[in-house]
Amino acid sequence: EDQVTQSPEALRLQEGESSSLNCSYTVSGLRGLFWYRQDPGKGPEFLFTLYSAGEEKEKERLKATLTKKESFLHITAPKPEDSATYLCAVEAMYSGGGADGLTFGKGTHLIIQP
Amino acid sequence: DTGVSQDPRHKITKRGQNVTFRCDPISEHNRLYWYRQTLGQGPEFLTYFQNEAQLEKSRLLSDRFSAERPKGSFSTLEIQRTEQGDSAMYLCASSSGSDTQYFGPGTRLTVL
């Protein structure tokens, strides 16, 4: 069974204080690992897709990296508007073109204090 | 707005009533997914369609849950005989083939 574990569950940082969020996963065969941002009462907003170990992607103050067992979301010099829940999800490879949806972690609730 | 849309955004119902939610995917996307999210948890996959075909439905939570996508465009999720435990956010996502899934704003269901 595919599993995703995110840590920490919650993180409070001062504005400008860089940190990293962790996503550990087990999956039979990884097709892709996804990072989403979710604001309260809203749907997840897509950030990154990573497909293979060693891959990195960046967007503004965020950088996502991937190894064979985990992914990190690095936040550099965060601002209060970066406050949100960050969700990690995996999609497994299935033969025959099938799909089973994404398996999500519980998320990391990030608060950036001014 | 060309994103995924869901209607209604909020639904309050009494236990035992039936409810139906609608999802309109991004227009060129052929895949449509339904998820449920409870407080403090990540979204949980329920079912998905490729065009009008429902290719996975074993994850639907019980036989009270059903979904349709009759013309391969919008989809509906119905919950019959609602229970208090059905209270959650119901999310719809769409994708082009096996590419990235883009989510809608969700429908918040409260069962009294």
gemmi code that builds the backbone of each chain (N, CA, C; Angstrom):
import gemmi

chains = {
    "A": [
        ("GLU", (0.845, -1.199, 0.000), (0.000, 0.000, 0.000), (0.880, 1.249, 0.000)),
        ("ASP", (0.540, 2.197, -0.858), (1.303, 3.442, -0.941), (1.101, 4.266, 0.329)),
        ("GLN", (2.183, 4.857, 0.823), (2.096, 5.669, 2.049), (2.929, 6.930, 1.909)),
        ("VAL", (2.419, 8.022, 2.479), (3.118, 9.301, 2.491), (3.071, 9.866, 3.907)),
        ("THR", (4.247, 10.214, 4.439), (4.334, 10.779, 5.787), (5.038, 12.126, 5.701)),
        ("GLN", (4.387, 13.156, 6.215), (4.961, 14.487, 6.179), (5.360, 14.945, 7.577)),
        ("SER", (6.484, 15.655, 7.645), (6.936, 16.201, 8.926), (7.614, 17.554, 8.686)),
        ("PRO", (7.542, 18.454, 9.700), (6.708, 18.320, 10.889), (5.229, 18.518, 10.546)),
        ("GLU", (4.345, 18.237, 11.503), (2.916, 18.471, 11.277), (2.628, 19.961, 11.213)),
        ("ALA", (3.352, 20.736, 12.021), (3.183, 22.184, 12.050), (4.535, 22.839, 12.250)),
        ("LEU", (4.682, 24.028, 11.677), (5.952, 24.741, 11.755), (5.674, 26.232, 11.793)),
        ("ARG", (6.250, 26.883, 12.771), (6.095, 28.329, 12.905), (7.460, 28.968, 12.729)),
        ("LEU", (7.568, 29.880, 11.774), (8.830, 30.548, 11.469), (8.657, 32.052, 11.524)),
        ("GLN", (9.753, 32.723, 11.755), (9.756, 34.173, 11.618), (9.961, 34.524, 10.145)),
        ("GLU", (9.440, 35.636, 9.737), (9.654, 36.103, 8.369), (11.142, 36.145, 8.072)),
        ("GLY", (11.539, 35.548, 6.930), (12.943, 35.527, 6.548), (13.714, 34.321, 7.054)),
        ("GLU", (13.101, 33.515, 7.911), (13.769, 32.345, 8.487), (13.552, 31.135, 7.584)),
        ("SER", (14.578, 30.692, 6.912), (14.473, 29.587, 5.962), (14.344, 28.248, 6.673)),
        ("SER", (13.680, 27.292, 6.027), (13.513, 25.958, 6.603), (13.132, 24.965, 5.506)),
        ("SER", (12.962, 23.704, 5.906), (12.597, 22.646, 4.967), (11.482, 21.790, 5.535)),
        ("LEU", (10.590, 21.359, 4.645), (9.526, 20.426, 4.986), (9.873, 19.079, 4.370)),
        ("ASN", (9.553, 17.995, 5.099), (9.928, 16.658, 4.650), (8.710, 15.850, 4.225)),
        ("CYS", (8.884, 15.043, 3.198), (7.849, 14.117, 2.735), (8.517, 12.765, 2.480)),
        ("SER", (8.225, 11.772, 3.320), (8.751, 10.425, 3.126), (7.670, 9.569, 2.488)),
        ("TYR", (8.052, 8.716, 1.539), (7.035, 7.959, 0.833), (7.473, 6.512, 0.591)),
        ("THR", (6.483, 5.641, 0.500), (6.690, 4.278, 0.013), (5.633, 4.032, -1.052)),
        ("VAL", (6.097, 3.581, -2.201), (5.195, 3.348, -3.324), (5.779, 2.227, -4.153)),
        ("SER", (4.925, 1.419, -4.750), (5.379, 0.256, -5.509), (6.232, 0.670, -6.697)),
        ("GLY", (5.867, 1.738, -7.347), (6.665, 2.263, -8.451), (6.245, 3.699, -8.635)),
        ("LEU", (7.159, 4.639, -8.492), (6.776, 6.045, -8.483), (6.620, 6.576, -9.897)),
        ("ARG", (5.405, 7.082, -10.202), (5.231, 7.766, -11.469), (5.513, 9.258, -11.294)),
        ("GLY", (5.115, 9.802, -10.141), (5.365, 11.216, -9.881), (5.116, 11.561, -8.432)),
        ("LEU", (5.821, 12.569, -7.942), (5.591, 13.112, -6.603), (5.183, 14.560, -6.779)),
        ("PHE", (4.132, 14.958, -6.074), (3.515, 16.263, -6.274), (3.517, 17.046, -4.974)),
        ("TRP", (3.742, 18.340, -5.087), (3.568, 19.262, -3.963), (2.432, 20.223, -4.300)),
        ("TYR", (1.547, 20.392, -3.311), (0.438, 21.333, -3.426), (0.451, 22.244, -2.207)),
        ("ARG", (-0.096, 23.417, -2.397), (-0.327, 24.359, -1.296), (-1.830, 24.468, -1.105)),
        ("GLN", (-2.287, 24.479, 0.160), (-3.729, 24.605, 0.422), (-3.973, 25.684, 1.469)),
        ("ASP", (-4.770, 26.669, 1.111), (-5.204, 27.701, 2.044), (-6.505, 27.245, 2.696)),
        ("PRO", (-6.810, 27.757, 3.889), (-8.009, 27.303, 4.618), (-9.280, 27.450, 3.785)),
        ("GLY", (-10.061, 26.389, 3.719), (-11.343, 26.419, 3.024), (-11.256, 26.389, 1.517)),
        ("LYS", (-10.068, 26.159, 0.981), (-9.889, 26.152, -0.476), (-9.321, 24.819, -0.951)),
        ("GLY", (-9.375, 24.593, -2.258), (-8.798, 23.396, -2.830), (-7.286, 23.503, -2.942)),
        ("PRO", (-6.590, 22.364, -3.052), (-5.124, 22.393, -3.209), (-4.716, 23.093, -4.500)),
        ("GLU", (-3.638, 23.864, -4.397), (-3.083, 24.590, -5.536), (-1.765, 23.943, -5.921)),
        ("PHE", (-1.642, 23.546, -7.185), (-0.459, 22.832, -7.650), (0.796, 23.690, -7.560)),
        ("LEU", (1.883, 23.072, -7.071), (3.193, 23.737, -7.029), (4.202, 23.063, -7.948)),
        ("PHE", (4.499, 21.770, -7.682), (5.567, 21.083, -8.412), (5.208, 19.623, -8.674)),
        ("THR", (5.785, 19.074, -9.751), (5.832, 17.642, -9.986), (7.290, 17.231, -10.146)),
        ("LEU", (7.670, 16.145, -9.459), (9.012, 15.582, -9.578), (8.869, 14.128, -10.008)),
        ("TYR", (9.714, 13.694, -10.944), (9.542, 12.364, -11.506), (10.654, 11.385, -11.153)),
        ("SER", (11.881, 11.885, -10.924), (12.973, 10.942, -10.693), (13.945, 11.503, -9.661)),
        ("ALA", (14.624, 10.585, -8.985), (15.575, 10.963, -7.942), (16.640, 11.888, -8.511)),
        ("GLY", (16.942, 12.932, -7.740), (17.913, 13.908, -8.173), (17.295, 15.134, -8.832)),
        ("GLU", (16.022, 15.043, -9.167), (15.351, 16.151, -9.829), (15.064, 17.274, -8.836)),
        ("GLU", (15.163, 18.516, -9.278), (14.879, 19.688, -8.463), (14.039, 20.654, -9.280)),
        ("LYS", (13.117, 21.365, -8.594), (12.323, 22.405, -9.257), (12.209, 23.582, -8.317)),
        ("GLU", (12.177, 24.780, -8.901), (12.114, 26.005, -8.106), (11.017, 26.916, -8.609)),
        ("LYS", (10.432, 27.644, -7.655), (9.434, 28.651, -7.979), (9.457, 29.694, -6.878)),
        ("GLU", (9.910, 30.877, -7.224), (10.020, 31.974, -6.261), (10.819, 31.511, -5.046)),
        ("ARG", (10.245, 31.519, -3.863), (10.989, 31.175, -2.639), (10.970, 29.675, -2.330)),
        ("LEU", (10.392, 28.879, -3.194), (10.239, 27.446, -2.958), (11.133, 26.630, -3.883)),
        ("LYS", (11.690, 25.553, -3.323), (12.497, 24.618, -4.115), (12.180, 23.213, -3.636)),
        ("ALA", (11.825, 22.337, -4.567), (11.497, 20.954, -4.239), (12.572, 20.037, -4.775)),
        ("THR", (12.947, 19.038, -3.956), (13.948, 18.054, -4.342), (13.397, 16.658, -4.089)),
        ("LEU", (13.997, 15.664, -4.765), (13.491, 14.296, -4.668), (14.642, 13.305, -4.577)),
        ("THR", (14.513, 12.356, -3.618), (15.393, 11.196, -3.568), (14.518, 9.962, -3.739)),
        ("LYS", (15.120, 8.774, -3.612), (14.339, 7.553, -3.813), (13.369, 7.278, -2.666)),
        ("LYS", (13.536, 7.964, -1.528), (12.682, 7.688, -0.383), (11.951, 8.909, 0.149)),
        ("GLU", (12.400, 10.116, -0.237), (11.782, 11.303, 0.325), (11.928, 12.511, -0.586)),
        ("SER", (11.133, 13.508, -0.261), (11.211, 14.777, -0.967), (11.261, 15.882, 0.079)),
        ("PHE", (11.928, 16.966, -0.279), (11.994, 18.129, 0.594), (11.438, 19.341, -0.144)),
        ("LEU", (10.727, 20.161, 0.611), (10.300, 21.462, 0.096), (11.050, 22.516, 0.918)),
        ("HIS", (12.000, 23.169, 0.263), (12.822, 24.185, 0.927), (12.164, 25.544, 0.730)),
        ("ILE", (12.051, 26.291, 1.826), (11.452, 27.623, 1.761), (12.531, 28.621, 2.185)),
        ("THR", (12.888, 29.498, 1.270), (13.964, 30.459, 1.511), (13.377, 31.838, 1.782)),
        ("ALA", (13.812, 32.430, 2.891), (13.370, 33.778, 3.274), (11.862, 33.934, 3.132)),
        ("PRO", (11.074, 33.124, 3.845), (9.618, 33.154, 3.654), (8.989, 34.462, 4.105)),
        ("LYS", (7.811, 34.730, 3.498), (7.007, 35.886, 3.846), (5.691, 35.414, 4.445)),
        ("PRO", (4.986, 36.288, 5.161), (3.707, 35.890, 5.772), (2.730, 35.271, 4.771)),
        ("GLU", (2.758, 35.709, 3.509), (1.829, 35.153, 2.522), (2.163, 33.711, 2.129)),
        ("ASP", (3.295, 33.199, 2.586), (3.626, 31.786, 2.367), (2.943, 30.876, 3.392)),
        ("SER", (2.280, 31.467, 4.359), (1.557, 30.680, 5.364), (0.452, 29.880, 4.694)),
        ("ALA", (0.436, 28.575, 4.918), (-0.536, 27.671, 4.295), (-0.225, 26.259, 4.775)),
        ("THR", (-1.053, 25.300, 4.352), (-0.723, 23.887, 4.540), (-0.114, 23.375, 3.240)),
        ("TYR", (1.024, 22.720, 3.338), (1.718, 22.181, 2.172), (1.527, 20.671, 2.158)),
        ("LEU", (0.945, 20.193, 1.061), (0.605, 18.787, 0.902), (1.543, 18.113, -0.091)),
        ("CYS", (1.959, 16.902, 0.251), (2.771, 16.074, -0.626), (1.921, 14.882, -1.051)),
        ("ALA", (2.049, 14.460, -2.294), (1.275, 13.331, -2.793), (2.107, 12.524, -3.779)),
        ("VAL", (1.818, 11.223, -3.866), (2.497, 10.376, -4.842), (1.478, 9.713, -5.751)),
        ("GLU", (1.918, 9.430, -6.952), (1.125, 8.662, -7.892), (1.966, 7.469, -8.315)),
        ("ALA", (1.371, 6.286, -8.227), (2.085, 5.058, -8.540), (1.933, 4.720, -10.016)),
        ("MET", (2.898, 3.971, -10.513), (2.812, 3.461, -11.879), (1.928, 2.213, -11.887)),
        ("TYR", (1.057, 2.133, -12.867), (0.236, 0.951, -13.021), (0.364, 0.464, -14.450)),
        ("SER", (0.503, -0.826, -14.630), (0.570, -1.373, -15.978), (-0.817, -1.290, -16.593)),
        ("GLY", (-0.877, -1.203, -17.883), (-2.152, -1.156, -18.574), (-2.777, 0.220, -18.596)),
        ("GLY", (-2.056, 1.219, -18.118), (-2.572, 2.583, -18.221), (-3.593, 2.951, -17.178)),
        ("GLY", (-3.755, 2.111, -16.164), (-4.725, 2.449, -15.125), (-4.204, 3.511, -14.199)),
        ("ALA", (-5.028, 3.928, -13.282), (-4.628, 4.948, -12.313), (-5.414, 4.725, -11.049)),
        ("ASP", (-4.866, 5.165, -9.959), (-5.523, 4.965, -8.679), (-5.596, 6.256, -7.896)),
        ("GLY", (-5.488, 7.382, -8.555), (-5.521, 8.652, -7.851), (-4.222, 8.905, -7.124)),
        ("LEU", (-4.184, 10.042, -6.459), (-3.022, 10.436, -5.686), (-3.173, 9.970, -4.246)),
        ("THR", (-2.052, 9.589, -3.629), (-2.022, 9.297, -2.200), (-1.347, 10.471, -1.511)),
        ("PHE", (-2.084, 11.134, -0.636), (-1.612, 12.340, 0.036), (-1.119, 12.052, 1.445)),
        ("GLY", (-0.170, 12.891, 1.901), (0.153, 12.963, 3.312), (-0.834, 13.891, 4.010)),
        ("LYS", (-0.656, 14.019, 5.332), (-1.568, 14.870, 6.098), (-1.231, 16.355, 5.968)),
        ("GLY", (-0.059, 16.650, 5.456), (0.326, 18.039, 5.262), (1.150, 18.616, 6.394)),
        ("THR", (1.841, 19.700, 6.095), (2.545, 20.497, 7.094), (1.896, 21.875, 7.127)),
        ("HIS", (1.424, 22.250, 8.310), (0.786, 23.557, 8.483), (1.863, 24.581, 8.823)),
        ("LEU", (2.123, 25.479, 7.889), (3.219, 26.443, 8.015), (2.674, 27.821, 8.351)),
        ("ILE", (3.235, 28.426, 9.385), (2.871, 29.795, 9.769), (4.125, 30.642, 9.743)),
        ("ILE", (4.069, 31.739, 8.995), (5.184, 32.685, 8.921), (4.762, 33.960, 9.648)),
        ("GLN", (5.449, 34.245, 10.730), (5.111, 35.420, 11.530), (5.902, 36.633, 11.061)),
        ("PRO", (5.240, 37.808, 10.949), (5.949, 39.013, 10.499), (6.954, 39.482, 11.547)),
    ],
    "B": [
        ("ASP", (-12.839, 32.558, -15.830), (-12.006, 31.608, -15.083), (-12.058, 30.249, -15.779)),
        ("THR", (-10.899, 29.710, -16.148), (-10.874, 28.457, -16.892), (-10.458, 27.301, -16.014)),
        ("GLY", (-10.483, 27.450, -14.689), (-10.111, 26.387, -13.791), (-11.256, 25.423, -13.547)),
        ("VAL", (-11.026, 24.471, -12.631), (-12.056, 23.532, -12.224), (-13.075, 24.267, -11.344)),
        ("SER", (-14.351, 24.048, -11.617), (-15.371, 24.678, -10.786), (-16.238, 23.619, -10.127)),
        ("GLN", (-16.738, 23.926, -8.943), (-17.595, 23.008, -8.204), (-18.800, 23.765, -7.663)),
        ("ASP", (-19.914, 23.062, -7.603), (-21.144, 23.681, -7.138), (-21.996, 22.657, -6.389)),
        ("PRO", (-22.571, 22.996, -5.212), (-22.399, 24.270, -4.523), (-21.062, 24.336, -3.799)),
        ("ARG", (-20.714, 25.463, -3.241), (-19.510, 25.578, -2.441), (-19.759, 25.086, -1.029)),
        ("HIS", (-20.978, 25.268, -0.563), (-21.338, 24.806, 0.775), (-22.709, 24.146, 0.710)),
        ("LYS", (-22.866, 23.057, 1.495), (-24.150, 22.370, 1.559), (-24.378, 21.906, 2.987)),
        ("ILE", (-25.507, 22.309, 3.546), (-25.909, 21.845, 4.867), (-27.147, 20.996, 4.677)),
        ("THR", (-27.152, 19.800, 5.228), (-28.277, 18.907, 5.063), (-28.553, 18.168, 6.361)),
        ("LYS", (-29.702, 17.553, 6.434), (-30.057, 16.770, 7.613), (-29.730, 15.307, 7.352)),
        ("ARG", (-29.403, 14.624, 8.395), (-29.091, 13.198, 8.297), (-30.231, 12.451, 7.607)),
        ("GLY", (-29.857, 11.583, 6.650), (-30.848, 10.810, 5.933), (-31.234, 11.374, 4.579)),
        ("GLN", (-30.900, 12.646, 4.338), (-31.203, 13.268, 3.050), (-30.155, 12.881, 2.007)),
        ("ASN", (-30.545, 12.984, 0.731), (-29.614, 12.761, -0.370), (-29.040, 14.108, -0.820)),
        ("VAL", (-27.766, 14.098, -1.221), (-27.137, 15.313, -1.744), (-26.397, 14.983, -3.036)),
        ("THR", (-26.307, 15.973, -3.916), (-25.579, 15.821, -5.174), (-24.691, 17.025, -5.390)),
        ("PHE", (-23.457, 16.762, -5.772), (-22.487, 17.823, -6.051), (-22.097, 17.756, -7.523)),
        ("ARG", (-21.774, 18.923, -8.068), (-21.382, 18.988, -9.470), (-19.953, 19.482, -9.607)),
        ("CYS", (-19.244, 18.953, -10.605), (-17.883, 19.394, -10.917), (-17.776, 19.631, -12.415)),
        ("ASP", (-17.262, 20.797, -12.781), (-16.956, 21.107, -14.184), (-15.441, 21.176, -14.324)),
        ("PRO", (-14.844, 20.268, -15.087), (-13.380, 20.237, -15.200), (-12.865, 21.312, -16.147)),
        ("ILE", (-11.562, 21.455, -16.206), (-10.923, 22.291, -17.219), (-11.301, 21.704, -18.577)),
        ("SER", (-11.664, 22.547, -19.522), (-12.366, 22.112, -20.720), (-11.640, 21.048, -21.531)),
        ("GLU", (-10.352, 21.095, -21.678), (-9.657, 20.119, -22.518), (-9.205, 18.881, -21.756)),
        ("HIS", (-9.535, 18.786, -20.470), (-9.095, 17.650, -19.662), (-10.046, 16.471, -19.817)),
        ("ASN", (-9.469, 15.270, -20.059), (-10.315, 14.095, -20.251), (-10.460, 13.264, -18.984)),
        ("ARG", (-9.622, 13.528, -17.961), (-9.735, 12.770, -16.720), (-10.312, 13.650, -15.618)),
        ("LEU", (-11.153, 13.032, -14.791), (-11.793, 13.749, -13.700), (-11.772, 12.858, -12.467)),
        ("TYR", (-11.372, 13.432, -11.336), (-11.193, 12.688, -10.096), (-12.050, 13.302, -8.995)),
        ("TRP", (-12.505, 12.451, -8.065), (-13.174, 12.911, -6.848), (-12.366, 12.473, -5.636)),
        ("TYR", (-12.229, 13.399, -4.668), (-11.531, 13.143, -3.407), (-12.410, 13.640, -2.262)),
        ("ARG", (-12.163, 13.088, -1.072), (-12.793, 13.597, 0.144), (-11.689, 14.016, 1.104)),
        ("GLN", (-11.882, 15.139, 1.786), (-10.898, 15.622, 2.749), (-11.586, 15.964, 4.057)),
        ("THR", (-11.151, 15.320, 5.133), (-11.650, 15.644, 6.464), (-10.619, 16.500, 7.186)),
        ("LEU", (-11.050, 17.125, 8.276), (-10.219, 18.099, 8.981), (-8.898, 17.489, 9.430)),
        ("GLY", (-7.805, 18.147, 9.070), (-6.486, 17.699, 9.513), (-5.904, 16.557, 8.705)),
        ("GLN", (-6.610, 16.159, 7.639), (-6.132, 15.059, 6.795), (-5.884, 15.552, 5.378)),
        ("GLY", (-5.076, 14.783, 4.640), (-4.934, 15.076, 3.228), (-6.118, 14.522, 2.460)),
        ("PRO", (-6.315, 14.954, 1.213), (-7.401, 14.410, 0.401), (-7.281, 12.897, 0.234)),
        ("GLU", (-8.436, 12.235, 0.193), (-8.521, 10.777, 0.041), (-9.208, 10.478, -1.280)),
        ("PHE", (-8.558, 9.711, -2.138), (-9.082, 9.402, -3.466), (-10.352, 8.554, -3.376)),
        ("LEU", (-11.355, 8.904, -4.184), (-12.620, 8.161, -4.196), (-12.838, 7.423, -5.513)),
        ("THR", (-12.735, 8.156, -6.640), (-13.049, 7.567, -7.925), (-12.509, 8.456, -9.033)),
        ("TYR", (-12.415, 7.883, -10.268), (-12.012, 8.726, -11.382), (-12.617, 8.255, -12.691)),
        ("PHE", (-12.727, 9.175, -13.626), (-13.277, 8.954, -14.959), (-12.226, 9.312, -16.003)),
        ("GLN", (-12.219, 8.519, -17.054), (-11.516, 8.914, -18.269), (-12.598, 9.072, -19.329)),
        ("ASN", (-12.789, 10.297, -19.769), (-13.947, 10.651, -20.590), (-15.200, 10.249, -19.806)),
        ("GLU", (-16.115, 9.455, -20.392), (-17.333, 9.108, -19.660), (-17.204, 7.794, -18.883)),
        ("ALA", (-16.081, 7.085, -19.041), (-15.907, 5.788, -18.398), (-15.354, 5.941, -16.974)),
        ("GLN", (-16.041, 5.306, -16.027), (-15.573, 5.304, -14.643), (-14.613, 4.125, -14.485)),
        ("LEU", (-13.326, 4.415, -14.400), (-12.316, 3.364, -14.445), (-11.912, 2.854, -13.072)),
        ("GLU", (-12.273, 3.559, -12.023), (-11.939, 3.113, -10.681), (-13.044, 3.574, -9.755)),
        ("LYS", (-13.700, 2.641, -9.099), (-14.735, 3.030, -8.143), (-14.708, 2.187, -6.883)),
        ("SER", (-13.691, 1.351, -6.741), (-13.636, 0.506, -5.558), (-13.327, 1.304, -4.290)),
        ("ARG", (-12.822, 2.538, -4.478), (-12.479, 3.354, -3.315), (-13.659, 4.186, -2.804)),
        ("LEU", (-14.771, 4.153, -3.500), (-15.945, 4.854, -2.976), (-16.274, 4.280, -1.603)),
        ("LEU", (-16.617, 5.150, -0.684), (-16.626, 4.801, 0.736), (-17.702, 3.792, 1.111)),
        ("SER", (-18.793, 3.791, 0.403), (-19.854, 2.815, 0.645), (-20.765, 2.829, -0.570)),
        ("ASP", (-21.756, 1.926, -0.572), (-22.686, 1.899, -1.712), (-23.643, 3.083, -1.682)),
        ("ARG", (-23.556, 3.939, -0.676), (-24.358, 5.173, -0.668), (-23.740, 6.245, -1.577)),
        ("PHE", (-22.500, 6.034, -1.970), (-21.784, 6.996, -2.813), (-21.816, 6.520, -4.266)),
        ("SER", (-22.131, 7.433, -5.175), (-22.072, 7.105, -6.598), (-21.665, 8.349, -7.372)),
        ("ALA", (-21.063, 8.129, -8.531), (-20.620, 9.246, -9.360), (-20.945, 8.941, -10.809)),
        ("GLU", (-21.176, 10.008, -11.566), (-21.468, 9.880, -12.994), (-20.737, 10.957, -13.767)),
        ("ARG", (-20.482, 10.669, -15.028), (-19.957, 11.670, -15.959), (-20.552, 11.333, -17.319)),
        ("PRO", (-21.830, 11.619, -17.503), (-22.585, 11.066, -18.624), (-22.095, 11.433, -20.011)),
        ("LYS", (-21.580, 12.602, -20.219), (-21.166, 12.994, -21.561), (-19.676, 13.294, -21.614)),
        ("GLY", (-18.952, 12.840, -20.613), (-17.517, 13.074, -20.597), (-17.134, 14.497, -20.322)),
        ("SER", (-18.083, 15.298, -19.827), (-17.738, 16.684, -19.504), (-17.856, 16.879, -17.993)),
        ("PHE", (-18.980, 17.409, -17.499), (-19.123, 17.597, -16.060), (-19.404, 16.264, -15.380)),
        ("SER", (-19.237, 16.247, -14.062), (-19.498, 15.037, -13.283), (-20.333, 15.394, -12.075)),
        ("THR", (-21.061, 14.407, -11.564), (-21.811, 14.577, -10.326), (-21.416, 13.478, -9.351)),
        ("LEU", (-21.394, 13.840, -8.081), (-21.169, 12.895, -6.991), (-22.404, 12.937, -6.111)),
        ("GLU", (-23.049, 11.796, -5.904), (-24.245, 11.733, -5.084), (-23.967, 10.913, -3.834)),
        ("ILE", (-24.472, 11.398, -2.716), (-24.432, 10.651, -1.467), (-25.881, 10.446, -1.036)),
        ("GLN", (-26.283, 9.208, -0.899), (-27.644, 8.892, -0.455), (-27.659, 8.654, 1.055)),
        ("ARG", (-28.782, 8.974, 1.652), (-28.999, 8.714, 3.097), (-27.788, 9.201, 3.922)),
        ("THR", (-27.518, 10.485, 3.825), (-26.313, 11.039, 4.453), (-26.249, 10.740, 5.940)),
        ("GLU", (-25.031, 10.593, 6.420), (-24.739, 10.359, 7.830), (-23.814, 11.478, 8.317)),
        ("GLN", (-23.754, 11.677, 9.626), (-22.917, 12.745, 10.166), (-21.455, 12.547, 9.788)),
        ("GLY", (-21.028, 11.315, 9.656), (-19.650, 11.017, 9.279), (-19.319, 11.391, 7.848)),
        ("ASP", (-20.329, 11.741, 7.054), (-20.077, 12.181, 5.682), (-19.656, 13.648, 5.626)),
        ("SER", (-19.761, 14.358, 6.732), (-19.368, 15.765, 6.768), (-17.885, 15.881, 6.427)),
        ("ALA", (-17.578, 16.653, 5.398), (-16.205, 16.749, 4.889), (-16.186, 17.753, 3.752)),
        ("MET", (-14.981, 17.971, 3.202), (-14.819, 18.730, 1.965), (-14.702, 17.732, 0.826)),
        ("TYR", (-15.506, 17.907, -0.206), (-15.448, 17.027, -1.373), (-14.779, 17.804, -2.507)),
        ("LEU", (-13.665, 17.252, -2.972), (-12.830, 17.923, -3.958), (-12.884, 17.204, -5.292)),
        ("CYS", (-12.873, 17.978, -6.343), (-12.811, 17.456, -7.693), (-11.505, 17.929, -8.325)),
        ("ALA", (-10.899, 17.093, -9.139), (-9.686, 17.473, -9.853), (-9.798, 16.985, -11.285)),
        ("SER", (-9.078, 17.623, -12.191), (-9.055, 17.148, -13.568), (-7.635, 17.177, -14.105)),
        ("SER", (-7.403, 16.370, -15.135), (-6.083, 16.316, -15.758), (-6.226, 15.961, -17.229)),
        ("SER", (-5.182, 16.239, -17.966), (-5.108, 15.829, -19.358), (-4.280, 14.560, -19.394)),
        ("GLY", (-4.922, 13.435, -19.639), (-4.230, 12.167, -19.542), (-3.709, 11.965, -18.141)),
        ("SER", (-2.475, 11.494, -18.035), (-1.896, 11.219, -16.723), (-1.047, 12.381, -16.219)),
        ("ASP", (-1.282, 13.556, -16.740), (-0.542, 14.732, -16.291), (-1.054, 15.232, -14.940)),
        ("THR", (-0.520, 16.351, -14.521), (-0.837, 16.939, -13.221), (-2.332, 17.127, -13.026)),
        ("GLN", (-2.810, 16.820, -11.813), (-4.206, 17.037, -11.458), (-4.358, 18.442, -10.880)),
        ("TYR", (-5.357, 19.156, -11.388), (-5.681, 20.490, -10.897), (-7.008, 20.417, -10.165)),
        ("PHE", (-7.012, 20.984, -8.970), (-8.167, 20.855, -8.097), (-9.094, 22.051, -8.178)),
        ("GLY", (-10.372, 21.784, -7.915), (-11.357, 22.830, -7.765), (-11.389, 23.337, -6.333)),
        ("PRO", (-12.303, 24.291, -6.042), (-12.371, 24.900, -4.717), (-13.021, 24.011, -3.660)),
        ("GLY", (-13.691, 22.943, -4.093), (-14.311, 22.026, -3.137), (-15.745, 22.388, -2.781)),
        ("THR", (-16.466, 21.385, -2.297), (-17.804, 21.564, -1.724), (-17.739, 21.120, -0.276)),
        ("ARG", (-18.062, 22.049, 0.633), (-18.050, 21.735, 2.061), (-19.428, 21.195, 2.431)),
        ("LEU", (-19.497, 19.934, 2.877), (-20.762, 19.307, 3.292), (-20.827, 19.227, 4.812)),
        ("THR", (-21.921, 19.696, 5.353), (-22.204, 19.563, 6.780), (-23.494, 18.794, 6.936)),
        ("VAL", (-23.440, 17.663, 7.652), (-24.626, 16.846, 7.898), (-25.036, 17.012, 9.366)),
        ("LEU", (-26.238, 17.515, 9.564), (-26.703, 17.781, 10.936), (-27.424, 16.575, 11.523)),
    ],
}
model = gemmi.Model(1)
for chain_id, residues in chains.items():
    chain = gemmi.Chain(chain_id)
    for i, (resn, *xyz) in enumerate(residues, 1):
        res = gemmi.Residue()
        res.name, res.seqid = resn, gemmi.SeqId(i, " ")
        for name, pos in zip(("N", "CA", "C"), xyz):
            atom = gemmi.Atom()
            atom.name, atom.element = name, gemmi.Element(name[0])
            atom.pos, atom.b_iso = gemmi.Position(*pos), 0.0
            res.add_atom(atom)
        chain.add_residue(res)
    model.add_chain(chain)
structure = gemmi.Structure()
structure.add_model(model)
structure.setup_entities()
